[in-house]
Structure formats: C-alpha cells, structure tokens
Amino acid sequence: MLLRRFYLLENEKSPTTIGKKQRKLEENEFPKLNYSEYLSVDEFVDMFGYEFEHVYNNNDFLEFDQEGNLLNEHPTGDSKRPKKTQ
C-alpha cells in the first residue's frame, strides 16, 4: 500500500485513481453457476447428498444458514433419488 502511494505521488505518468464510493454493485444479478462445467451429477451428490440433486439439475444457488447447513428444499418435497429403470 505504501509503495503504491509513493508510485502515484512520484511518477508523473502514473494513472489517476478512481474513487469507488459511487460504485454500485449489482448483488442481485449474480450470474448462475453451471455446475455441470465443474462437477458431474455423481460428484455433486457425493458432496451434498441426493436431496440436493435438484439444485444441480436446475442450476440453483446453494443457500446456507448461519451454521453452514444447506437450506435448499426439494420443490416436490421428495428427497429420495429416483430409481433408474433398465
């Protein structure tokens, strides 16, 4: 930090600083995360459990409480993984 300040004061060609007080962050428009680019369904289920597989399938945000527990509920209330048909 001290070096940056010295650089700005002593170097005539240094860029002017831009104030961030008027910057507005759009927190509500955070882009959705496409989980399939980073994890397979099985890896996601191994980490979070079958009851949260719908989060992966719908690319929903993972919501946590203060203790770090997942809050996302299955839309149908069914937390069991559907059986595969052969």
C-alpha positions as CSV (number, residue, x, y, z in Angstrom):
1,M,0.0,0.0,0.0
2,L,2.8,2.3,0.9
3,L,4.7,1.6,-2.3
4,R,1.5,2.2,-4.4
5,R,1.0,5.6,-2.7
6,F,4.7,6.5,-3.4
7,Y,4.4,5.4,-7.0
8,L,1.3,7.6,-7.5
9,L,2.9,10.6,-5.9
10,E,6.3,10.5,-7.5
11,N,5.6,9.2,-11.0
12,E,4.1,11.8,-13.3
13,K,2.8,9.1,-15.7
14,S,1.0,7.1,-13.1
15,P,-2.7,6.6,-13.7
16,T,-5.1,8.7,-11.7
17,T,-7.0,6.8,-9.0
18,I,-10.7,6.3,-9.5
19,G,-12.9,6.7,-6.4
20,K,-15.1,3.7,-5.6
21,K,-17.5,5.5,-3.3
22,Q,-20.1,5.9,-6.1
23,R,-19.7,2.4,-7.5
24,K,-22.8,0.3,-7.1
25,L,-22.6,-3.4,-7.1
26,E,-25.5,-5.4,-8.5
27,E,-25.6,-8.2,-6.0
28,N,-29.0,-9.4,-7.1
29,E,-27.8,-10.1,-10.6
30,F,-25.1,-12.6,-9.8
31,P,-24.8,-15.0,-12.8
32,K,-26.0,-18.6,-12.2
33,L,-23.3,-21.2,-11.9
34,N,-23.4,-24.0,-14.3
35,Y,-22.4,-26.9,-12.1
36,S,-22.0,-29.3,-15.0
37,E,-19.0,-27.4,-16.2
38,Y,-17.2,-28.2,-13.0
39,L,-18.8,-31.4,-11.5
40,S,-20.6,-34.4,-12.6
41,V,-24.0,-35.2,-11.0
42,D,-22.5,-38.0,-9.0
43,E,-19.7,-35.8,-7.6
44,F,-22.3,-33.1,-6.6
45,V,-24.5,-35.8,-5.0
46,D,-21.4,-37.2,-3.1
47,M,-20.7,-33.8,-1.7
48,F,-24.2,-32.5,-0.9
49,G,-26.5,-35.6,-0.9
50,Y,-29.3,-36.9,-3.1
51,E,-31.8,-34.4,-1.5
52,F,-29.9,-31.6,-3.3
53,E,-29.6,-33.1,-6.7
54,H,-32.4,-30.8,-7.9
55,V,-30.0,-27.8,-7.2
56,Y,-27.5,-29.3,-9.7
57,N,-30.2,-30.1,-12.3
58,N,-31.8,-26.6,-12.1
59,N,-28.5,-24.7,-11.6
60,D,-30.0,-23.1,-8.4
61,F,-27.9,-21.2,-5.9
62,L,-26.8,-23.1,-2.8
63,E,-28.2,-21.4,0.2
64,F,-26.7,-21.9,3.6
65,D,-27.8,-20.9,7.2
66,Q,-25.5,-19.4,9.8
67,E,-24.3,-22.9,10.9
68,G,-23.3,-23.9,7.3
69,N,-26.3,-26.2,6.7
70,L,-27.9,-26.2,3.2
71,L,-31.3,-24.6,3.1
72,N,-32.5,-25.6,-0.4
73,E,-35.5,-27.8,-0.2
74,H,-36.6,-30.1,-3.0
75,P,-39.5,-28.5,-4.9
76,T,-41.7,-31.6,-4.6
77,G,-40.6,-32.4,-1.0
78,D,-39.2,-35.7,-2.2
79,S,-35.6,-36.1,-1.2
80,K,-35.0,-39.6,-2.5
81,R,-33.2,-40.2,-5.7
82,P,-35.5,-41.7,-8.4
83,K,-34.7,-45.3,-9.2
84,K,-33.1,-46.0,-12.5
85,T,-35.2,-48.0,-15.0
86,Q,-33.5,-50.7,-17.0
